[in-house]
Amino acid sequence: MIRTRWAAIGAAVAVTIGGGGFFVANAADTSDDALYHPVTPVRVMDTRVGGTAVTGTVKLTVEGTIATYNANGSTTQVEVVPSSASAVAINLTVTAGQKNGDYGYVTAFPCTATTDAVPTASSLNFSNSVDIANALNVSTSSTGELCLYVYGTAHLIVDVAGYFDESRIAAIAADYLDNDADITMSYSANSLLDGGANGDIFPGGDYVYLYNVAGFFVIPFDYPYQISTSSNFGRYRLSSFKVCLPASPFLEGGNINLINLYNQSGILFNSGQLTAASWTANSCRTFTLTGDALPTYGSSFYNLELAIQDTDGGGNADVKIESFSATFSPIPSLVVIIPPIILP
């Protein structure tokens, strides 16, 4: 597993609870590589219990089964952070601090031994006898440990508020897609599209395009049929549709020769023509959109524009649609995993 490196970050704030309570300075930041898991705050270090203040470096194991501190000072063995974690969100409190000369600070960093080099950065600055706390994200070592270096002398209290784990990201994304099946919506239309009165007859008298509002056969995918909208983060797009003609679809002889497909913005797909040659009565046609014909993002609705062939030359190209269905597929590239957020 690749362990993402983290810096200990946060803004110090003064507290007046004597180091005995939990204080979150700011909500924990997250990384593109890890998923944040908040936990009920658990105390994992309290040097006041042993009575020895810290000078120099002290090591703390935070992953796996560890000792946690109860309100009465006793400890309980429990797993708070799994061994797969790459970082922890902690609240670090300094109490009874004494500076070394003009300075007093604590640096939190990943380590495997107290002799590991200390980064040249401060996670928390303190003054003499002033209790102060800071919320930090700190990466853990390959063995699930971190170190706290004290310049000066201080009692340290550490509470774990959550952890980061990138090992599950791929599995979550895969599971998300596996369970995100296609959605098919079916409708009984029995709609008469009046093409003869308002459509444009081609010069040869063979075809009429239903350009007028009545002539457009509109798949009603606006409210309440919002399958492919921003409300679903644009995760679905039209991938195929099927239109069925009844036994007597034409008032006069004819057939559907071509179909144009538009999205809500009027964008024409597949160069505007999906072939349905000799589409006759009592039959269905299924059109699968692939390649350039497949919409990149979702649309609130789609328009099917039918090109009807007037076989008897009478100029009336009305057609009746019996039913239609549309299938929407998830858009893998738009899968977004939103981590839970812990609020202060």
C-alpha positions as CSV (number, residue, x, y, z in Angstrom):
1,M,0.0,0.0,0.0
2,I,1.3,3.5,-0.9
3,R,1.1,5.6,2.3
4,T,0.4,9.2,1.6
5,R,2.7,11.6,3.5
6,W,1.0,14.2,5.5
7,A,2.1,17.3,7.3
8,A,0.8,18.2,10.7
9,I,-1.4,21.2,10.1
10,G,-3.8,23.3,12.0
11,A,-4.1,26.6,13.9
12,A,-3.4,26.8,17.6
13,V,-6.2,28.1,19.8
14,A,-6.1,28.9,23.5
15,V,-8.4,26.8,25.8
16,T,-9.3,27.2,29.4
17,I,-10.4,23.7,30.2
18,G,-7.2,22.7,31.9
19,G,-6.5,20.1,29.2
20,G,-9.4,18.0,30.5
21,G,-11.8,18.4,27.6
22,F,-11.9,17.9,23.8
23,F,-11.5,20.9,21.6
24,V,-11.6,20.9,17.8
25,A,-9.9,24.0,16.4
26,N,-11.0,23.3,12.8
27,A,-12.5,20.6,10.7
28,A,-10.0,18.1,9.5
29,D,-8.7,18.5,6.0
30,T,-8.8,15.6,3.5
31,S,-6.7,14.4,0.7
32,D,-7.5,13.4,-2.9
33,D,-5.8,10.0,-2.0
34,A,-7.6,9.1,1.2
35,L,-11.1,8.8,2.6
36,Y,-11.7,10.4,6.0
37,H,-13.5,8.4,8.7
38,P,-14.6,10.4,11.8
39,V,-14.8,8.5,15.1
40,T,-16.1,9.4,18.5
41,P,-13.2,11.2,20.1
42,V,-11.0,8.8,22.1
43,R,-8.1,9.8,24.4
44,V,-4.9,7.8,23.5
45,M,-2.3,9.8,25.5
46,D,-2.4,11.7,28.8
47,T,1.0,12.1,30.4
48,R,-0.6,13.6,33.5
49,V,-1.7,10.1,34.5
50,G,1.9,8.9,34.9
51,G,2.9,12.2,36.4
52,T,5.9,12.7,34.2
53,A,6.0,15.7,31.8
54,V,7.6,15.3,28.4
55,T,11.0,16.7,27.4
56,G,12.3,15.6,24.0
57,T,10.5,12.9,21.9
58,V,7.8,10.5,22.9
59,K,6.4,7.8,20.6
60,L,2.7,7.0,20.3
61,T,1.1,4.0,18.6
62,V,-2.3,4.9,17.2
63,E,-3.1,2.0,14.9
64,G,-4.4,-1.4,15.8
65,T,-5.3,-2.3,19.4
66,I,-4.0,0.3,21.8
67,A,-4.6,1.6,25.3
68,T,-7.2,4.3,25.5
69,Y,-7.8,6.5,28.6
70,N,-11.0,6.6,30.5
71,A,-12.3,9.5,32.6
72,N,-11.1,7.9,35.8
73,G,-7.6,7.5,34.5
74,S,-7.8,3.8,33.8
75,T,-7.1,2.4,30.4
76,T,-9.0,0.1,28.0
77,Q,-7.5,-1.9,25.1
78,V,-9.4,-1.1,21.9
79,E,-8.9,-0.5,18.2
80,V,-9.7,3.0,17.2
81,V,-7.7,3.3,14.0
82,P,-7.2,0.3,11.7
83,S,-3.7,-0.7,10.5
84,S,-4.7,0.3,7.0
85,A,-4.8,4.0,7.9
86,S,-2.4,6.5,6.5
87,A,-3.0,9.4,8.8
88,V,-4.9,10.4,11.9
89,A,-6.9,13.4,12.9
90,I,-5.9,14.3,16.4
91,N,-6.4,17.0,19.0
92,L,-3.2,17.8,20.8
93,T,-3.3,19.6,24.1
94,V,-0.4,21.0,26.1
95,T,-0.9,21.7,29.8
96,A,1.5,22.8,32.4
97,G,4.0,23.8,29.7
98,Q,7.3,25.4,30.5
99,K,9.4,27.0,27.7
100,N,13.1,26.3,27.1
101,G,14.4,29.8,27.3
102,D,12.3,31.9,24.9
103,Y,10.6,29.1,23.1
104,G,8.2,26.2,23.8
105,Y,6.7,24.1,21.1
106,V,5.6,20.6,20.0
107,T,6.2,18.9,16.7
108,A,4.1,15.9,15.6
109,F,5.4,13.7,12.9
110,P,5.4,10.0,11.7
111,C,8.2,7.9,13.2
112,T,9.3,4.4,14.0
113,A,11.7,5.4,16.8
114,T,12.2,8.3,19.2
115,T,15.6,8.8,17.5
116,D,14.1,9.7,14.2
117,A,14.9,13.1,12.8
118,V,12.5,15.8,14.0
119,P,11.1,18.0,11.2
120,T,11.9,21.7,11.4
121,A,8.4,22.7,11.9
122,S,6.1,23.4,14.9
123,S,2.7,21.8,15.3
124,L,1.8,23.8,18.5
125,N,3.5,26.7,20.3
126,F,3.0,27.1,24.0
127,S,3.8,29.6,26.8
128,N,4.5,29.0,30.4
129,S,1.5,27.5,32.3
130,V,-1.0,28.3,29.5
131,D,-3.1,25.4,28.3
132,I,-3.5,25.3,24.6
133,A,-4.8,22.9,22.0
134,N,-4.6,22.3,18.2
135,A,-6.4,20.1,15.8
136,L,-3.9,18.3,13.5
137,N,-3.8,15.8,10.6
138,V,-0.7,13.7,11.1
139,S,0.6,10.9,8.9
140,T,1.5,7.6,10.6
141,S,4.5,5.5,10.0
142,S,4.5,2.1,8.3
143,T,4.1,0.6,11.8
144,G,1.2,2.9,12.7
145,E,3.1,5.3,15.0
146,L,3.7,9.0,15.4
147,C,6.1,11.0,17.5
148,L,5.7,14.2,19.5
149,Y,8.8,16.2,20.1
150,V,8.6,18.8,22.9
151,Y,11.0,21.7,23.0
152,G,10.7,22.7,26.6
153,T,8.6,20.7,29.1
154,A,4.9,19.9,29.0
155,H,2.2,17.4,29.7
156,L,0.6,16.1,26.5
157,I,-2.9,15.0,25.9
158,V,-3.9,13.4,22.6
159,D,-7.4,12.6,21.4
160,V,-8.1,10.8,18.1
161,A,-11.1,12.3,16.2
162,G,-10.7,10.3,13.0
163,Y,-8.4,8.7,10.5
164,F,-7.6,8.6,6.8
165,D,-7.5,5.5,4.7
166,E,-6.7,5.3,1.0
167,S,-6.6,1.5,0.8
168,R,-10.4,1.3,0.3
169,I,-10.7,4.0,-2.3
170,A,-10.4,1.7,-5.3
171,A,-12.6,-0.9,-3.7
172,I,-15.3,1.7,-3.0
173,A,-15.2,3.1,-6.5
174,A,-15.4,-0.4,-8.0
175,D,-18.3,-1.4,-5.7
176,Y,-20.0,1.9,-6.5
177,L,-20.0,1.2,-10.2
178,D,-20.8,-2.5,-9.8
179,N,-24.0,-1.6,-8.0
180,D,-24.8,1.4,-10.1
181,A,-26.8,-0.5,-12.7
182,D,-28.4,0.8,-15.9
183,I,-31.8,2.4,-15.4
184,T,-34.5,1.7,-18.0
185,M,-37.7,3.8,-18.1
186,S,-40.7,2.6,-20.1
187,Y,-43.8,4.6,-21.2
188,S,-47.0,3.9,-23.1
189,A,-47.3,6.8,-25.4
190,N,-50.2,6.3,-27.9
191,S,-49.2,9.7,-29.2
192,L,-50.3,11.0,-32.6
193,L,-47.6,13.2,-34.2
194,D,-49.1,15.5,-36.7
195,G,-46.5,16.0,-39.4
196,G,-48.7,16.7,-42.4
197,A,-50.1,20.0,-41.2
198,N,-46.9,21.7,-39.9
199,G,-44.0,19.7,-41.2
200,D,-41.9,20.5,-44.3
201,I,-42.3,18.2,-47.3
202,F,-39.1,17.4,-49.1
203,P,-38.9,18.5,-52.7
204,G,-39.4,14.9,-53.8
205,G,-42.5,14.6,-51.7
206,D,-41.0,11.6,-49.9
207,Y,-40.1,12.8,-46.4
208,V,-41.4,15.1,-43.7
209,Y,-39.4,16.3,-40.7
210,L,-41.5,17.0,-37.6
211,Y,-39.9,20.3,-36.7
212,N,-42.9,21.9,-35.0
213,V,-43.5,21.5,-31.3
214,A,-46.3,19.1,-31.8
215,G,-44.2,17.1,-34.1
216,F,-41.3,16.6,-31.8
217,F,-41.7,13.4,-29.9
218,V,-40.3,14.5,-26.6
219,I,-39.2,12.0,-24.0
220,P,-40.3,13.6,-20.8
221,F,-37.2,13.5,-18.7
222,D,-37.6,16.8,-17.0
223,Y,-39.4,16.8,-13.6
224,P,-40.5,14.4,-12.2
225,Y,-38.5,12.0,-14.4
226,Q,-35.1,13.5,-13.5
227,I,-32.8,10.6,-14.2
228,S,-30.1,12.4,-16.0
229,T,-29.8,15.8,-14.3
230,S,-27.5,17.6,-11.9
231,S,-29.5,16.2,-9.0
232,N,-27.7,13.0,-9.7
233,F,-24.4,14.7,-10.3
234,G,-24.8,14.1,-14.0
235,R,-23.9,10.5,-13.4
236,Y,-26.3,9.1,-16.0
237,R,-26.6,9.6,-19.7
238,L,-28.8,8.2,-22.3
239,S,-27.3,5.1,-23.8
240,S,-30.1,3.6,-25.8
241,F,-33.8,4.0,-26.6
242,K,-36.5,1.9,-28.1
243,V,-39.6,3.2,-29.9
244,C,-42.5,0.9,-30.9
245,L,-45.1,1.5,-33.6
246,P,-48.7,0.1,-33.2
247,A,-50.4,-2.1,-35.8
248,S,-51.7,1.0,-37.6
249,P,-49.2,3.8,-37.0
250,F,-49.8,5.8,-40.1
251,L,-53.0,7.6,-41.1
252,E,-51.8,7.1,-44.7
253,G,-49.1,4.9,-46.0
254,G,-45.6,5.5,-44.8
255,N,-42.7,4.5,-42.7
256,I,-40.1,6.0,-40.4
257,N,-36.8,6.3,-42.2
258,L,-34.5,8.4,-40.0
259,I,-34.3,9.7,-36.4
260,N,-32.6,12.7,-35.1
261,L,-31.7,13.0,-31.4
262,Y,-31.3,16.2,-29.6
263,N,-30.5,17.0,-25.9
264,Q,-32.1,19.8,-23.9
265,S,-29.5,22.2,-25.3
266,G,-30.4,21.4,-28.9
267,I,-27.2,19.5,-29.5
268,L,-27.6,17.0,-32.3
269,F,-25.9,13.6,-31.8
270,N,-24.5,11.2,-34.3
271,S,-24.5,13.8,-37.1
272,G,-28.3,14.0,-36.7
273,Q,-29.3,10.7,-38.2
274,L,-29.9,7.3,-36.7
275,T,-30.9,4.9,-39.4
276,A,-34.2,3.2,-39.1
277,A,-34.8,2.3,-42.7
278,S,-38.2,0.7,-43.6
279,W,-39.5,0.9,-40.1
280,T,-43.0,-0.4,-40.6
281,A,-46.1,-1.0,-38.6
282,N,-46.3,-3.2,-35.5
283,S,-42.5,-3.1,-34.9
284,C,-39.9,-1.6,-32.6
285,R,-36.5,-0.2,-33.2
286,T,-33.7,0.0,-30.6
287,F,-31.0,2.5,-31.0
288,T,-27.8,2.2,-29.1
289,L,-25.6,5.2,-28.7
290,T,-21.9,4.7,-28.9
291,G,-18.8,6.7,-29.7
292,D,-19.6,10.2,-30.8
293,A,-23.3,9.6,-30.5
294,L,-23.1,8.9,-26.8
295,P,-23.8,12.1,-24.8
296,T,-20.9,13.1,-22.6
297,Y,-23.1,14.4,-19.8
298,G,-26.6,14.0,-18.7
299,S,-29.5,16.0,-20.0
300,S,-32.9,16.8,-18.4
301,F,-34.6,15.5,-21.5
302,Y,-34.0,14.4,-25.0
303,N,-35.9,15.0,-28.2
304,L,-36.4,12.3,-30.9
305,E,-37.1,13.9,-34.3
306,L,-38.7,11.4,-36.7
307,A,-38.2,11.6,-40.4
308,I,-41.3,10.0,-41.9
309,Q,-41.5,8.7,-45.5
310,D,-44.8,9.4,-47.1
311,T,-45.2,6.3,-49.3
312,D,-48.4,7.3,-51.1
313,G,-47.5,10.8,-51.9
314,G,-50.5,12.3,-50.2
315,G,-48.5,14.7,-48.1
316,N,-49.9,13.4,-44.8
317,A,-47.2,11.9,-42.6
318,D,-48.9,11.6,-39.3
319,V,-47.6,8.7,-37.2
320,K,-48.7,7.1,-34.0
321,I,-46.2,6.0,-31.4
322,E,-47.3,3.1,-29.2
323,S,-44.6,3.0,-26.6
324,F,-41.0,3.9,-25.9
325,S,-38.3,3.1,-23.4
326,A,-35.0,4.7,-22.7
327,T,-32.0,3.2,-20.9
328,F,-29.5,5.4,-18.9
329,S,-26.0,4.2,-18.0
330,P,-23.8,5.6,-15.3
331,I,-20.9,7.8,-16.3
332,P,-17.7,6.2,-14.8
333,S,-15.6,9.3,-15.2
334,L,-17.9,11.3,-13.1
335,V,-18.0,9.0,-10.1
336,V,-17.4,11.2,-7.1
337,I,-16.7,9.9,-3.6
338,I,-17.6,12.5,-1.0
339,P,-16.0,11.8,2.3
340,P,-18.0,12.4,5.5
341,I,-17.4,15.7,7.2
342,I,-16.9,16.2,10.9
343,L,-18.0,19.6,12.1
344,P,-16.5,21.4,15.1
